[in-house]
C-alpha cells in the first residue's frame, strides 16, 4: 500500500476553516497591460496584503493553533530570514503566548524591527557561517518551546496552501500556477491544492538564479545543497529544499524557472508603476518569471502568487533604481 502524502487537500481545507476570520482573504488583481505583455490572462494573488505583509502568517498560525494547550502556554520558537519571524510573532500574540525567533544578522532592518514589534524576542545569527536549523532546535530545546519551522512542517504547508485555494475559488480553472520557492512550503501547499482541484494544471516554481537548489534537486531526484545564495530575494536565500516539501514538490511540480536580480527589479517596478502595489524581491519572482519569458509554453490563463511586500522605503527605492 502506498504511503499517504504528508499533506492532503483535506488538510488545506481544515487550515482554511482555522484561518477564517483570522487571516485576510487577500485580493486578486488583473492588468490588461500585463495580459497584453505576456499574451495570457493573468491573475495575481496579492499576499503582500496579508497580515504581517506576507503569506507566512497562514502557515505559522495554522501550526501554532494546533499545539496542545500546555505546550502553547510555554511559548513557541522559530528561525527565519524575516517573514516567518513576523508571522510566528503575530501568531503567538493572537494565541496569547510568547515567541523567540532566530533571525540572520543581515536580515532587513524593517523585518527585524517588525518581529520585535509584534512582541517576539529576537536572537540573531550569521547565516553564512552558522546552521540556523541546528541553532533553532537547540534554542527551542533549551527553553522548552515548540519549534515552528518556516516551511518543513505539514501544518505550515497546509496553511500556505490556503492562498492557492482562495485564488482558485475566485478565478476558476487555470492552466498554470506560478509560485515563488525558497524552502518550498508555499509551493508544496499550492501544488497540493491546485492539483486536487484541477488535475491538469501546470505548477511552476520560481527561484533566484543564484539559489537554484530546488531546480537542481528535482533534476537529480534528491535534495541538493548549494552555497547560501547572495541575491536581493532574501526570503529565498536558502541552500537546500526542505525534506517534506521536496517530497511533495517532486511528485506535483512540473517545472522550476529561474530569474535574475535585474528581472526581479523590473517586476517590482512594474508592480509599483502599473499595478500600484509594493512587492519585496521574493514577492516579485513569480511575476518576474512570467514577464521575462522564463515560463515555457506560456499558458492561456495563469495565476501568480505575489508572496509578500515587506520592504522599507529606502531599500525599495534603491532596488527599483537598480
C-alpha positions in Angstrom: 0.0 0.0 0.0 1.3 3.4 -0.9 2.1 5.8 2.0 -0.4 8.6 2.4 1.0 12.1 1.5 2.3 14.2 4.4 -0.2 17.0 3.4 -3.6 16.4 1.8 -6.2 18.7 0.3 -8.4 18.0 3.3 -5.6 19.4 5.5 -5.6 22.6 3.4 -9.4 22.9 3.8 -9.1 22.4 7.5 -6.5 25.1 7.6 -8.8 27.4 5.7 -11.5 26.9 8.3 -9.0 27.5 11.1 -7.8 30.7 9.5 -11.3 32.0 8.7 -11.7 35.4 10.3 -8.0 35.4 11.4 -6.1 35.7 8.2 -7.0 38.1 5.5 -8.6 36.9 2.3 -6.3 38.8 0.0 -7.3 40.4 -3.2 -6.7 39.1 -6.7 -5.6 41.7 -9.3 -5.6 41.7 -13.0 -3.9 44.1 -15.5 -4.8 44.5 -19.2 -1.3 45.9 -19.7 0.3 42.7 -18.2 -2.0 40.5 -20.2 -1.0 42.1 -23.4 2.7 42.0 -22.5 2.7 38.2 -21.8 -0.1 37.1 -24.1 -2.1 35.5 -21.3 -4.9 36.2 -18.9 -3.1 36.7 -15.5 -4.5 36.7 -12.0 -2.2 37.9 -9.2 -2.9 36.7 -5.7 -1.7 39.6 -3.5 -0.3 38.2 -0.3 1.6 41.4 0.2 -1.8 42.5 1.7 -1.8 39.5 4.2 -1.3 40.1 7.9 2.4 40.8 8.5 2.7 41.6 4.8 3.3 38.1 3.5 1.7 34.6 3.1 3.7 33.2 6.0 1.1 34.1 8.6 -1.2 31.4 7.2 1.2 28.6 8.0 2.6 29.9 11.3 -0.9 30.4 12.7 -2.2 27.1 11.4 0.7 25.3 13.1 0.6 27.2 16.4 -3.1 26.9 16.7 -2.9 23.1 16.7 -0.4 22.8 19.6 -1.6 21.2 22.8 -2.7 24.0 25.3 0.1 23.2 27.8 2.8 23.4 25.1 1.3 26.6 23.6 1.4 28.2 27.0 5.1 27.5 27.3 5.8 29.5 24.1 6.9 28.9 20.6 10.1 29.4 18.7 11.1 29.9 15.0 14.0 30.6 12.7 13.5 32.8 9.7 15.1 35.4 7.4 12.1 37.7 8.2 8.6 36.9 7.1 8.1 33.7 9.0 9.7 35.5 12.0 7.0 38.2 11.9 4.3 35.6 11.3 5.3 33.5 14.3 5.5 36.6 16.5 2.0 37.7 15.5 0.6 34.1 15.7 1.9 33.9 19.3 0.3 37.3 20.2 -3.0 36.2 18.7 -2.9 32.9 20.6 -1.9 34.6 23.9 1.6 33.2 24.2 5.2 34.3 23.6 7.7 33.7 20.8 11.5 33.6 20.5 12.8 34.0 16.9 16.2 33.3 15.4 17.0 35.7 12.6 20.1 36.4 10.4 22.2 39.4 11.5 21.8 40.8 7.9 18.1 40.4 7.8 16.3 43.6 6.5 16.1 46.0 9.4 12.4 46.5 8.8 11.8 42.8 9.3 13.9 42.7 12.5 12.0 45.7 13.9 8.6 44.4 12.9 9.2 41.0 14.5 10.2 42.7 17.8 7.2 45.0 17.4 4.8 42.0 17.4 6.3 41.1 20.8 8.8 38.4 20.0 12.3 38.1 21.4 14.8 38.2 18.5 18.1 36.3 18.6 20.5 36.8 15.7 23.0 34.6 13.9 25.4 34.6 11.0 23.5 33.0 8.1 26.7 32.4 6.1 28.7 30.6 8.8 26.1 29.1 11.2 23.4 26.4 10.7 20.1 28.0 11.6 18.2 24.7 11.8 20.6 23.4 14.5 20.6 26.7 16.3 16.8 26.9 16.3 16.4 23.3 17.5 18.9 23.9 20.3 17.2 27.2 21.3 13.7 25.6 21.4 15.0 22.6 23.4 16.9 24.7 25.9 13.8 26.9 26.7 11.1 24.2 26.4 9.5 25.9 23.4 7.5 24.4 20.5 9.6 24.9 17.3 7.6 26.0 14.3 9.9 25.8 11.2 9.4 28.2 8.3 8.3 25.6 5.7 9.2 21.9 6.5 6.1 21.0 8.6 2.8 19.6 7.5 0.7 22.2 9.3 2.8 25.0 7.9 2.5 23.7 4.4 -1.3 23.2 4.7 -1.7 26.8 5.9 0.3 28.1 3.0 -1.9 26.1 0.6 -4.9 28.2 1.6 -3.6 31.1 -0.6 -3.9 29.0 -3.7 -7.3 27.7 -2.5 -8.6 31.3 -2.3 -7.1 32.2 -5.7 -8.7 29.2 -7.5 -12.1 29.7 -5.7 -12.1 33.2 -7.2 -10.7 32.5 -10.7 -12.0 29.1 -11.5 -9.8 26.7 -13.5 -6.4 27.9 -14.6 -3.9 26.4 -17.0 -0.9 27.2 -14.7 0.0 28.5 -11.3 3.4 30.2 -10.8 4.7 30.3 -7.2 8.0 31.6 -5.6 10.0 28.8 -3.9 12.5 29.1 -1.1 12.3 26.2 1.3 9.3 25.0 -0.7 6.4 25.3 1.7 4.3 27.7 -0.4 5.0 25.7 -3.5 4.1 22.4 -1.8 0.9 23.7 -0.3 -0.1 25.4 -3.6 0.7 22.3 -5.6 -1.3 20.1 -3.3 -4.3 22.4 -3.5 -4.2 23.1 -7.3 -3.6 19.6 -8.4 -6.5 18.4 -6.2 -8.9 20.9 -7.7 -7.6 20.8 -11.3 -5.6 17.8 -12.2 -4.2 19.2 -15.4 -2.9 22.5 -14.1 0.8 23.2 -14.6 2.7 24.1 -11.4 5.8 26.2 -11.8 8.1 27.2 -9.0 10.4 30.2 -9.3 13.9 30.6 -7.8 16.6 33.3 -8.0 19.4 32.2 -10.4 21.9 32.1 -7.6 19.7 29.9 -5.4 18.6 27.1 -7.7 18.7 24.3 -5.1 15.1 23.2 -5.8 15.7 23.1 -9.6 18.8 21.1 -9.2 17.2 18.8 -6.6 14.2 18.0 -8.9 16.6 17.4 -11.8 18.7 14.9 -9.8 15.9 13.3 -7.9 17.4 14.1 -4.4 17.9 17.1 -2.3 20.9 19.2 -3.4 22.7 21.8 -1.3 24.1 25.0 -2.9 26.1 27.8 -1.3 23.9 30.2 0.6 22.6 32.4 -2.2 23.6 36.1 -2.4 20.5 37.6 -4.0 18.2 40.5 -3.5 15.5 37.9 -2.9 16.4 37.4 0.8 13.3 35.4 1.5 14.5 32.8 -1.0 18.2 32.8 0.0 18.2 29.1 1.2 20.8 26.4 0.3 18.6 23.3 0.2 14.9 22.4 -0.1 13.0 21.0 2.9 12.7 17.3 3.3 8.9 17.2 3.4 8.5 20.0 0.9 10.8 18.3 -1.6 8.9 15.0 -1.4 5.7 16.9 -2.2 7.2 19.1 -4.9 9.0 16.1 -6.6 5.6 14.5 -7.0 3.5 17.5 -8.0 5.6 20.3 -9.5 6.0 20.4 -13.3 8.9 22.9 -13.7 11.2 25.4 -12.0 12.0 28.7 -13.6 15.0 30.9 -12.6 15.1 34.7 -12.6 17.9 37.2 -12.3 18.1 40.0 -9.8 17.6 42.5 -12.6 14.4 40.7 -13.8 13.1 40.8 -10.2 13.8 44.6 -10.1 11.9 45.0 -13.3 8.9 43.1 -11.9 9.0 45.3 -8.7 9.0 48.4 -10.9 6.1 47.2 -13.0 4.1 46.2 -9.9 4.6 49.6 -8.4 4.0 51.7 -11.5 1.2 49.7 -13.2 -0.4 47.6 -10.5 0.1 50.2 -7.8 1.4 47.7 -5.3 4.7 47.2 -3.4 6.4 43.9 -3.6 9.6 42.8 -1.9 12.1 41.0 -4.1 10.9 37.5 -3.1 7.3 38.5 -3.6 8.0 39.6 -7.2 9.8 36.5 -8.5 6.8 34.7 -9.9 5.8 37.9 -11.8 9.4 38.3 -12.9 9.4 34.8 -14.4 6.3 35.5 -16.5 7.4 39.0 -17.6 10.9 37.8 -18.6 9.6 34.9 -20.6 11.1 32.3 -18.3 8.0 30.1 -18.5 8.0 27.6 -21.3 4.8 27.3 -23.4 3.1 30.3 -21.8 -0.4 29.3 -20.6 -3.7 30.9 -21.6 -5.0 31.6 -18.0 -2.3 31.8 -15.3 -2.3 32.5 -11.6 0.6 34.1 -9.8 1.2 34.3 -6.1 2.8 37.6 -5.1 4.1 36.3 -1.9 4.9 39.4 0.1 5.6 43.1 0.4 7.9 43.6 3.4 10.4 46.1 2.4 11.2 49.6 3.7 11.2 52.7 1.7 14.9 53.2 1.4 15.6 49.6 0.3 12.7 49.6 -2.2 13.9 52.9 -3.7 17.5 51.5 -4.0 16.3 48.4 -5.8 13.9 49.9 -8.3 16.6 52.4 -9.2 18.9 49.5 -9.9 
